[in-house]
Amino acid sequence: MAKLLPRKIAHPLEAAGAAVAFGLFRLLPVDVASAIGGFIGRNFGPLTGISQRAERNLQRAMPELSAAERKRIIRGMWDNLGRVITEYPHIPEITRNPGKGGRVEVAGMDNASAIHGGDKAGILFSGHLANWEVFALALRDIGLPYTQVYRAPNNPIVDRMIRKVRRLGDDAIVPKGAAGARKALEVLKSGRILGMLVDQKMNDGISAPFFGIEAMTAPAVAQLGMRFKCPVLPVRIERMSGCRFRITAYPALQLRETGDRKADLRAAMTEINAMLEGWIRERPEQWLWLHRRWPG
């Protein structure tokens, strides 16, 4: 009971603070809310202790950068993260009319033809780039609704708020863990699309190079693609300027199956990590360098 009491107090207080901030930013025009978030992020984020992790990650992943270049990227990362947070209340507006003159440009959708408008299973994957929260509603609007692997916030009240804004019903999410793994199988068995962000560390995953450094990598995207013989489609999001984005679908990966399961999985995840790395190198300030991505 003593352990539950702090949560009973902390969670409502935390949720109340989030609701107030959410409401205030919701009242502002979307471009103003995004700009304020960027200002707060880039001016105060670099002063936090966790920002040192971004510095260490950049030193390891891109040792060729100067101290000034790392500082610029970290400041840009915080600008982007601040915008992601203050854009939350405006996600439905941001994702309205994607590819039709709205805030989200769409490119490469011919590459999605294998899973577009049919009943064949497919997998979409991306990373924590730009505003990754834009994906679900934007892709739903262009006819690519997917069930996403979702890690709920620790605070269930905040979780309900987020899911309401993002219009995430129980049928639209796969929770992480054993129950989520079973649901992911059900999604693909029923011929639906599964969406995954695959750039985070997984301690019990497989080792694959990322920026030339071996990193524990979640192999589920390759495992499921091989099991169901379904298209595995890379999808990238970029922040073009302010609160405007571009989503690009790339050709489905060709997953090789030689009979050596372990080697095939490593080859697939090496290819996926290389693709993510390429996107990050092009716009390093738009990736979340705060992850504990590499050992040590």
C-alpha positions as CSV (number, residue, x, y, z in Angstrom):
1,M,0.0,0.0,0.0
2,A,2.8,2.4,0.9
3,K,4.3,1.8,-2.6
4,L,1.0,2.6,-4.3
5,L,0.4,5.8,-2.4
6,P,3.1,8.0,-4.1
7,R,1.7,6.9,-7.5
8,K,-1.8,7.8,-6.4
9,I,-0.5,11.3,-5.6
10,A,2.1,11.7,-8.3
11,H,0.2,10.5,-11.3
12,P,-2.8,12.8,-10.9
13,L,-0.4,15.8,-10.2
14,E,1.7,14.9,-13.2
15,A,-1.4,14.5,-15.4
16,A,-2.8,17.8,-14.2
17,G,0.4,19.6,-15.2
18,A,0.4,17.9,-18.6
19,A,-3.3,18.8,-19.1
20,V,-2.6,22.4,-18.3
21,A,0.4,22.6,-20.6
22,F,-1.5,20.7,-23.3
23,G,-4.5,23.1,-23.0
24,L,-2.3,26.2,-23.2
25,F,-0.5,25.0,-26.3
26,R,-3.7,23.8,-27.9
27,L,-5.0,27.4,-27.7
28,L,-2.1,28.7,-29.7
29,P,-1.8,28.5,-33.5
30,V,0.2,25.4,-34.4
31,D,3.2,27.3,-35.8
32,V,3.4,29.5,-32.6
33,A,3.2,26.4,-30.4
34,S,5.9,24.6,-32.4
35,A,8.1,27.7,-32.3
36,I,7.8,28.1,-28.6
37,G,8.6,24.5,-28.1
38,G,11.7,24.9,-30.2
39,F,12.8,28.0,-28.3
40,I,12.4,26.2,-24.9
41,G,14.1,23.1,-26.2
42,R,17.2,24.6,-27.8
43,N,17.8,27.1,-25.0
44,F,17.2,24.9,-21.9
45,G,17.7,21.3,-23.1
46,P,21.5,21.5,-23.6
47,L,21.8,22.6,-19.9
48,T,20.3,19.4,-18.6
49,G,22.4,16.5,-17.4
50,I,20.9,14.1,-19.9
51,S,22.3,16.2,-22.7
52,Q,25.8,14.8,-21.9
53,R,24.5,11.4,-23.2
54,A,23.8,13.0,-26.5
55,E,27.4,14.4,-26.5
56,R,28.9,11.0,-25.7
57,N,26.7,9.3,-28.4
58,L,27.8,11.8,-31.0
59,Q,31.5,11.4,-30.1
60,R,31.2,7.7,-30.6
61,A,29.0,7.6,-33.7
62,M,30.5,10.6,-35.6
63,P,34.0,11.1,-34.2
64,E,34.9,13.3,-37.3
65,L,32.7,16.1,-36.0
66,S,34.2,19.1,-34.2
67,A,33.0,20.2,-30.8
68,A,31.2,23.1,-32.4
69,E,29.4,20.8,-34.8
70,R,28.3,18.5,-32.0
71,K,27.1,21.5,-30.1
72,R,25.0,22.7,-33.1
73,I,23.5,19.2,-33.6
74,I,22.6,18.8,-29.9
75,R,21.0,22.3,-29.8
76,G,19.1,21.3,-33.0
77,M,18.0,18.0,-31.4
78,W,16.6,19.8,-28.4
79,D,14.9,22.3,-30.7
80,N,13.2,19.4,-32.5
81,L,12.3,17.6,-29.3
82,G,10.7,20.7,-27.8
83,R,8.7,21.1,-31.0
84,V,7.5,17.4,-30.8
85,I,6.2,18.0,-27.3
86,T,4.3,21.3,-28.0
87,E,3.0,20.0,-31.4
88,Y,1.2,17.1,-29.6
89,P,-2.1,19.0,-29.1
90,H,-2.1,19.8,-32.8
91,I,-1.3,16.4,-34.3
92,P,-4.8,16.1,-35.9
93,E,-4.4,19.5,-37.6
94,I,-0.8,18.8,-38.7
95,T,-1.7,15.5,-40.3
96,R,-4.8,16.9,-42.1
97,N,-4.7,16.4,-45.9
98,P,-1.3,14.8,-46.2
99,G,0.1,15.0,-49.7
100,K,-2.7,17.4,-50.8
101,G,-1.3,20.8,-49.8
102,G,-1.3,20.2,-46.1
103,R,1.6,20.3,-43.6
104,V,2.8,16.8,-44.6
105,E,4.3,16.1,-48.0
106,V,4.1,12.5,-49.2
107,A,6.7,10.8,-51.5
108,G,7.3,7.4,-52.8
109,M,3.9,6.0,-52.1
110,D,4.2,3.8,-55.3
111,N,6.6,1.8,-53.2
112,A,3.8,1.0,-50.8
113,S,1.6,-0.6,-53.5
114,A,2.3,-4.1,-52.2
115,I,0.4,-3.3,-49.0
116,H,-1.8,-0.4,-50.0
117,G,-5.5,-1.1,-50.3
118,G,-5.3,-4.9,-50.1
119,D,-5.6,-7.6,-47.4
120,K,-1.9,-8.7,-47.5
121,A,0.1,-8.3,-44.4
122,G,2.9,-5.8,-44.3
123,I,5.4,-4.1,-41.9
124,L,6.3,-0.5,-41.8
125,F,9.4,0.6,-39.9
126,S,11.1,3.9,-39.1
127,G,12.9,5.6,-36.2
128,H,12.6,8.4,-33.7
129,L,13.1,11.1,-36.4
130,A,11.6,14.6,-36.8
131,N,8.1,14.2,-35.2
132,W,7.5,10.5,-35.3
133,E,4.0,11.0,-33.8
134,V,2.9,12.3,-37.1
135,F,3.1,8.9,-38.8
136,A,-0.1,7.2,-37.6
137,L,-2.7,9.8,-38.6
138,A,-1.0,10.9,-41.8
139,L,-0.6,7.4,-43.1
140,R,-4.1,6.5,-42.1
141,D,-5.4,9.5,-44.2
142,I,-3.6,8.2,-47.3
143,G,-4.9,4.7,-47.0
144,L,-2.2,3.0,-45.0
145,P,-3.7,2.5,-41.5
146,Y,-1.4,0.4,-39.3
147,T,-1.3,-1.1,-35.9
148,Q,1.7,0.2,-34.1
149,V,4.0,-1.2,-31.5
150,Y,3.4,1.2,-28.6
151,R,5.2,1.7,-25.3
152,A,2.7,3.4,-22.9
153,P,3.8,6.1,-20.6
154,N,4.2,5.0,-17.0
155,N,1.4,7.3,-16.0
156,P,-1.9,5.7,-17.1
157,I,-3.7,9.1,-17.0
158,V,-1.2,10.7,-19.3
159,D,-1.4,7.6,-21.5
160,R,-5.2,8.1,-21.9
161,M,-4.6,11.7,-22.9
162,I,-2.0,10.8,-25.5
163,R,-4.1,8.0,-27.0
164,K,-7.1,10.3,-27.2
165,V,-5.2,12.9,-29.2
166,R,-3.6,10.4,-31.5
167,R,-6.9,8.5,-31.8
168,L,-5.3,5.2,-30.7
169,G,-7.9,2.7,-29.8
170,D,-7.0,-0.8,-28.4
171,D,-7.2,-2.2,-31.9
172,A,-4.6,0.3,-33.2
173,I,-1.8,-0.5,-30.7
174,V,0.4,-3.5,-29.9
175,P,1.8,-3.1,-26.3
176,K,5.4,-4.1,-25.7
177,G,6.0,-7.4,-24.0
178,A,4.7,-11.0,-24.3
179,A,1.0,-9.9,-24.8
180,G,2.1,-7.5,-27.5
181,A,4.1,-10.2,-29.3
182,R,1.0,-12.3,-29.5
183,K,-1.0,-9.4,-30.8
184,A,1.6,-8.6,-33.4
185,L,1.2,-12.1,-34.8
186,E,-2.5,-11.7,-34.8
187,V,-2.3,-8.5,-36.8
188,L,-0.1,-10.0,-39.5
189,K,-2.1,-13.3,-39.6
190,S,-5.2,-11.2,-40.3
191,G,-3.6,-9.4,-43.2
192,R,-3.1,-6.1,-41.6
193,I,-0.1,-3.7,-41.4
194,L,2.2,-3.5,-38.4
195,G,4.2,-0.4,-37.7
196,M,7.5,-0.3,-35.7
197,L,10.2,2.2,-34.6
198,V,13.3,0.1,-34.6
199,D,16.1,2.5,-33.6
200,Q,16.3,1.8,-29.9
201,K,18.5,-0.6,-27.9
202,M,17.1,-4.0,-27.0
203,N,19.2,-5.8,-24.4
204,D,18.1,-9.3,-25.5
205,G,18.2,-8.5,-29.2
206,I,21.0,-9.4,-31.7
207,S,24.2,-7.5,-32.2
208,A,24.4,-5.6,-35.5
209,P,26.6,-2.6,-36.5
210,F,25.2,0.9,-36.2
211,F,27.5,3.8,-37.1
212,G,30.2,1.2,-37.3
213,I,29.7,0.1,-33.7
214,E,28.1,-3.2,-32.6
215,A,24.8,-2.4,-30.9
216,M,22.1,-4.7,-29.5
217,T,19.2,-4.4,-32.0
218,A,15.6,-5.6,-31.8
219,P,15.2,-8.2,-34.6
220,A,11.4,-8.5,-34.6
221,V,10.9,-6.6,-37.8
222,A,13.1,-9.1,-39.7
223,Q,11.8,-12.1,-37.8
224,L,8.2,-11.3,-38.6
225,G,9.0,-10.3,-42.2
226,M,10.6,-13.7,-42.8
227,R,7.9,-15.6,-40.9
228,F,5.0,-14.1,-42.9
229,K,6.8,-13.6,-46.2
230,C,5.4,-10.1,-46.2
231,P,6.8,-6.7,-47.5
232,V,9.0,-4.9,-45.0
233,L,8.8,-1.2,-46.0
234,P,11.1,1.6,-44.8
235,V,9.3,4.8,-44.1
236,R,11.1,8.0,-43.3
237,I,9.8,11.3,-41.8
238,E,11.7,14.6,-42.0
239,R,11.0,18.0,-40.6
240,M,11.3,20.3,-43.6
241,S,10.9,23.6,-41.8
242,G,9.0,24.7,-38.7
243,C,5.9,22.6,-38.5
244,R,6.0,21.0,-41.9
245,F,7.1,17.5,-42.7
246,R,7.8,15.0,-45.5
247,I,7.0,11.3,-45.3
248,T,8.8,9.1,-47.8
249,A,8.2,5.4,-48.4
250,Y,11.1,3.4,-49.8
251,P,11.1,0.1,-51.7
252,A,10.5,-3.0,-49.6
253,L,13.5,-4.8,-48.3
254,Q,14.6,-8.0,-49.9
255,L,15.1,-10.3,-46.9
256,R,17.4,-13.1,-47.8
257,E,16.8,-16.6,-46.3
258,T,19.8,-18.9,-46.8
259,G,18.9,-21.4,-44.1
260,D,21.2,-19.9,-41.6
261,R,18.6,-18.1,-39.5
262,K,21.1,-16.3,-37.3
263,A,23.2,-15.0,-40.2
264,D,20.1,-13.9,-42.1
265,L,18.7,-11.9,-39.2
266,R,22.0,-10.2,-38.7
267,A,22.2,-9.4,-42.4
268,A,18.7,-7.9,-42.3
269,M,19.2,-5.8,-39.2
270,T,22.6,-4.6,-40.6
271,E,20.8,-3.4,-43.7
272,I,18.1,-1.7,-41.6
273,N,20.6,-0.1,-39.3
274,A,22.5,1.2,-42.3
275,M,19.4,2.7,-43.7
276,L,18.5,4.4,-40.4
277,E,22.1,5.6,-40.1
278,G,22.0,7.2,-43.6
279,W,18.8,9.1,-42.7
280,I,20.4,10.3,-39.4
281,R,23.6,11.4,-41.0
282,E,21.6,13.6,-43.5
283,R,19.7,15.3,-40.7
284,P,21.5,14.4,-37.4
285,E,19.7,17.2,-35.4
286,Q,16.4,15.4,-36.0
287,W,17.3,12.1,-34.3
288,L,16.9,11.5,-30.6
289,W,20.5,11.2,-29.5
290,L,19.4,10.7,-25.9
291,H,18.9,6.9,-26.3
292,R,21.3,4.5,-24.6
293,R,22.0,3.0,-28.0
294,W,25.5,1.6,-27.6
295,P,27.1,-0.5,-24.9
296,G,28.8,1.3,-22.1
